[in-house]
Amino acid sequence: MPLSRPGQAARRLAVVALLLAAAVGCGDAGGLEGAGSTPTAEGPARLWPELTPASSPAFEIGEVNTEVVKGVKVPGDDIRRVDPVEIVRAEIAGSPGDYDGDKAPYRDTKRRMADCAKGPGQGKCPVLRPYYRDLTGDGRDDLTLGFPLLPGKMTAVRVYTVEKHRLVQVMSWEDALSGVELAGRSLVIRSPSEVAGYEYRLQWTWDRDQRAMLLTHDEMLRTGPRKHSRRPSASPTLFPSGSTSGSPSGSPSASGG
């Protein structure tokens, strides 16, 4: 079991004490020697301290994104009994400007919903395979769902939970995806960057006060040369790069259930 910070400090003090005792008992032979000068530690430098701290954000980016899904029931409060295709149909019905008409940006997604008779991840159905895991910490499964926004290159990623017998969307994001992963109780989205050799990694984590998945990490990280294969992740990859039809067939649960 890894030591806590106080435990690590106690161990370091014990090692120093043993070294000093050995140095005193042995005289000059084998005594402690200086390692030379140590670089001076530099703390953070605060810039423009005369500026008045802002009290409100300059832009509204929707940090807390929750919404009750209208028209979709949750039998027995069991999210696994909710049809993922029905959830996507409800979102499409609630945003006609995005999906209806020849000039709608995601018109092809709606058209392909007619191919979902066999369920998500089957044939040409745009709804990807659903994944279930307890992300909110209440002991019940939550639902992670994705579907491409056609004819573009973006994919919508959503997380749903059940509150007061209602299906509630607690996270929403659209982007060009390199991969999506569940890591503990967090959702990590990787997206390509316009800078060669780098990618964006965004992490959402459940916040019990806001009752939503909050964007807790937003990073631009180096991925290395493209010719090097990526080290396999210990976390399940939900929507791998280039996939628009879901993961391989099997149990639709990231937790093995």
C-alpha positions in Angstrom: 0.0 0.0 0.0 1.5 3.4 -0.9 2.5 5.6 2.0 0.6 8.8 2.8 2.5 12.1 2.7 3.1 12.1 6.5 4.3 8.5 6.2 6.7 9.3 3.4 8.1 12.2 5.5 8.6 10.0 8.6 10.5 7.5 6.5 12.8 10.1 5.0 13.6 11.5 8.5 14.4 8.0 9.7 16.9 7.4 6.8 18.6 10.7 7.5 19.0 9.8 11.2 20.6 6.5 10.4 23.0 8.1 8.0 24.0 10.7 10.6 24.5 8.0 13.2 26.7 6.0 10.9 28.8 9.1 10.1 29.4 9.8 13.8 30.3 6.2 14.6 32.8 5.8 11.8 34.6 9.1 12.0 35.8 10.6 8.7 35.9 7.3 6.9 32.7 6.9 4.9 31.3 10.1 6.3 28.7 12.2 4.6 30.0 14.4 1.8 28.4 17.5 0.3 26.8 17.1 -3.1 27.5 20.7 -4.2 25.2 23.6 -4.5 21.5 23.1 -4.9 19.5 25.2 -7.4 17.4 27.8 -5.7 13.7 26.9 -5.8 11.6 29.5 -7.6 8.0 30.0 -6.5 5.2 31.3 -8.8 5.5 35.0 -9.6 2.2 36.8 -9.5 1.7 39.1 -12.5 -0.2 42.4 -12.4 -1.2 42.3 -8.8 -2.8 45.7 -9.2 -5.6 44.2 -11.4 -9.0 43.8 -9.7 -9.9 40.1 -9.6 -12.9 39.3 -11.8 -16.1 38.3 -10.0 -17.9 36.8 -13.0 -16.9 34.9 -16.2 -16.4 36.7 -19.5 -18.1 34.0 -21.5 -20.9 31.5 -20.9 -19.5 28.1 -21.8 -22.1 25.9 -19.9 -19.9 24.4 -17.2 -23.0 22.8 -15.6 -24.9 21.0 -18.3 -27.9 19.1 -17.1 -31.3 18.4 -18.7 -34.3 16.2 -18.1 -34.9 14.0 -21.1 -38.6 14.6 -21.9 -40.7 11.8 -23.2 -38.4 8.9 -22.1 -39.4 6.8 -19.2 -37.2 4.8 -16.9 -38.9 1.4 -16.0 -38.1 0.5 -12.4 -35.5 3.4 -12.3 -33.2 1.0 -14.2 -31.3 2.9 -16.8 -30.4 -0.4 -18.6 -34.1 -0.8 -19.4 -34.1 2.4 -21.4 -33.7 2.1 -25.1 -30.6 4.2 -26.2 -32.2 4.7 -29.7 -35.3 6.2 -28.0 -33.0 8.6 -26.1 -31.3 9.9 -29.3 -34.7 10.2 -31.1 -35.9 12.4 -28.2 -32.8 14.6 -28.6 -33.4 14.9 -32.3 -37.1 15.7 -31.8 -36.1 18.5 -29.3 -33.7 20.1 -31.7 -35.5 20.3 -35.1 -33.3 23.1 -36.4 -30.2 20.8 -36.2 -31.8 17.7 -37.8 -34.8 18.6 -39.9 -34.6 19.8 -43.5 -32.1 19.5 -46.3 -30.1 22.4 -44.9 -29.9 21.1 -41.3 -26.3 20.5 -40.3 -27.0 17.0 -38.9 -29.8 15.9 -41.3 -28.1 12.6 -42.2 -28.1 11.5 -38.6 -31.9 11.7 -38.5 -32.2 9.9 -41.8 -30.1 7.0 -40.6 -32.1 6.6 -37.5 -34.5 4.6 -39.7 -31.8 1.8 -39.7 -31.9 1.4 -35.9 -34.6 -1.4 -35.8 -32.0 -3.9 -34.6 -30.6 -1.6 -31.9 -27.5 0.6 -31.4 -24.3 -0.4 -33.1 -26.1 -2.6 -35.6 -25.9 -2.1 -39.4 -26.1 1.6 -40.4 -27.7 2.8 -37.1 -25.8 5.9 -36.1 -26.3 5.2 -32.4 -23.1 3.7 -31.0 -22.9 0.9 -28.6 -24.0 2.1 -25.1 -21.7 1.7 -22.0 -22.8 1.4 -18.4 -20.9 2.3 -15.3 -21.6 4.0 -12.0 -20.1 7.4 -12.6 -22.1 9.3 -9.9 -21.2 7.1 -7.0 -24.8 6.2 -6.0 -24.3 2.5 -6.6 -26.4 2.4 -9.8 -25.2 2.3 -13.4 -25.2 5.4 -15.5 -25.2 5.5 -19.3 -22.6 6.8 -21.7 -23.9 7.2 -25.2 -22.5 8.5 -28.5 -23.7 9.1 -32.0 -22.0 10.8 -35.1 -23.4 14.1 -36.2 -23.7 13.5 -39.9 -22.7 14.4 -42.6 -19.9 16.1 -40.6 -17.0 14.6 -38.7 -18.1 15.3 -35.2 -19.5 12.8 -32.7 -21.9 13.6 -29.8 -21.0 12.2 -26.4 -23.6 12.1 -23.7 -23.9 10.8 -20.1 -27.2 10.1 -18.4 -28.3 9.2 -14.9 -31.6 8.6 -13.1 -32.9 11.2 -10.6 -36.4 11.1 -9.1 -37.6 8.5 -11.6 -36.5 10.7 -14.5 -33.7 10.3 -17.1 -31.3 13.2 -16.7 -28.5 14.2 -19.1 -25.5 15.3 -17.0 -22.8 15.7 -19.6 -22.9 16.8 -23.3 -20.0 17.3 -25.7 -19.5 17.3 -29.5 -16.1 17.0 -31.2 -13.9 15.1 -33.7 -12.8 12.1 -31.6 -9.6 10.2 -31.3 -11.0 8.1 -28.5 -13.2 8.1 -25.5 -12.4 6.3 -22.2 -13.9 5.6 -18.8 -11.3 6.0 -16.1 -12.6 5.4 -12.6 -15.6 7.7 -12.3 -14.4 10.1 -15.0 -15.0 10.3 -18.7 -11.9 11.2 -20.9 -12.3 12.4 -24.5 -9.2 12.6 -26.8 -9.4 14.8 -29.9 -6.9 15.5 -32.6 -5.1 18.9 -32.6 -4.1 21.1 -35.4 -0.5 20.9 -34.1 1.2 17.8 -35.3 2.2 15.3 -32.6 -0.3 16.7 -30.0 -3.8 16.0 -29.0 -6.4 17.4 -26.7 -7.5 15.5 -23.6 -10.6 16.6 -21.8 -11.8 14.9 -18.6 -15.3 15.2 -17.0 -15.8 14.1 -13.4 -19.0 13.9 -11.4 -19.5 16.7 -8.9 -22.1 15.9 -6.2 -22.7 19.5 -5.4 -23.6 20.6 -9.0 -25.2 17.2 -9.7 -23.4 17.1 -13.1 -20.2 15.9 -14.8 -17.9 18.9 -14.8 -14.9 19.5 -17.1 -12.1 19.1 -14.6 -9.1 18.8 -16.9 -8.5 20.4 -20.3 -5.0 19.6 -21.6 -3.0 19.6 -24.8 -0.5 16.7 -24.6 2.2 15.4 -26.8 1.5 12.0 -28.4 4.9 11.4 -30.0 5.7 10.3 -33.6 2.8 8.8 -35.4 4.8 5.7 -36.4 5.1 4.7 -32.7 2.2 2.5 -31.5 0.3 3.8 -28.6 0.6 2.0 -25.3 -2.6 0.1 -24.6 -4.8 1.9 -22.1 -5.9 0.2 -18.9 -9.3 1.9 -19.3 -11.9 0.8 -21.8 -11.8 2.7 -25.0 -15.5 3.4 -25.9 -15.3 4.9 -29.3 -11.8 4.2 -30.9 -10.4 6.4 -33.6 -12.2 6.1 -36.9 -15.1 4.2 -35.4 -18.7 5.2 -36.2 -20.3 1.8 -35.6 -19.5 1.2 -32.0 -17.2 -1.3 -30.3 -16.9 -5.1 -31.0 -20.0 -7.1 -30.1 -20.3 -8.3 -26.5 -21.7 -7.1 -23.2 -22.5 -3.4 -23.5 -21.0 -2.6 -20.1 -17.7 -1.0 -19.4 -17.9 -2.6 -16.0 -18.4 -6.1 -17.3 -22.1 -6.2 -16.4 
